[in-house]
Amino acid sequence: MRECVVSALVLLCWLPASSQTRPSGWIVIQDAKAICKIAVPPEWASFGNNNGAAVFRDATTGIAVVTAQPGQEFKPLSPAILKTINVPKEKMFENTPTRIFYQDRTSHSREETSAYSSSVPAKDGTCSCHVVVQPSVEEEVAKKIALSLAPVEDKT
């Protein structure tokens, strides 16, 4: 029993730490204002110049978009907002003062997409990411992209 508890604690401690690091070889994509960033696998490509988007094969197979909302205060979603956006409890992975992360669409067939959204606080605002993928893209890849969301570090 003790080994199970220790293993679970190690796993729980590893998950938040892993969400803050970029997997080796992944490419950084910044929003147009260079305030926020995400990381995507090397087989994904930037979608245009400095627009904060990347695609896998084409925009209908997989797309990840990062945006900045300067001046928008970051805070967890309230119960009223959660009710409005109608995300099932099992699809709300994190709703804390440091990150919002949930699955807002689940694919039920080969023609449908799955989508993940995340937000984090940034200096004087909020960073957001939306990842939409076909079932041919592994769910874990889409989640890692959404969890890679972070503010761009100050260059000063």
C-alpha angles and dihedrals in degrees: 000000000000091000090054092051093048091047091050092049092050090050093048091050091048096052098064091043093050092052090061097054129075115233114243113276096015118137123236117231119192130198118252092267094047091236099115135030144191132189125231132188116269092252089064118085134211110260103225128324120315095332098125098245138113131185137204110223090324137344092270094058099046137342132177122191129189122195138177125220105194112201094018107123113229116229136146117274113269122233089254093055091045089054091048096051090043099215111169113241092244090056094051099088099172135005105167139129088267104043145008113203128166145144108246098180132028124200114235097177142020090266097053128081132223120222135198129192130195137174133187134180117266132186104290095350149011136296118213136187133190123191122189120184141171117237089260088073113079114250091227091057091053090048093049090052092051091046092051090069112125141146116266109257117251112261093211 
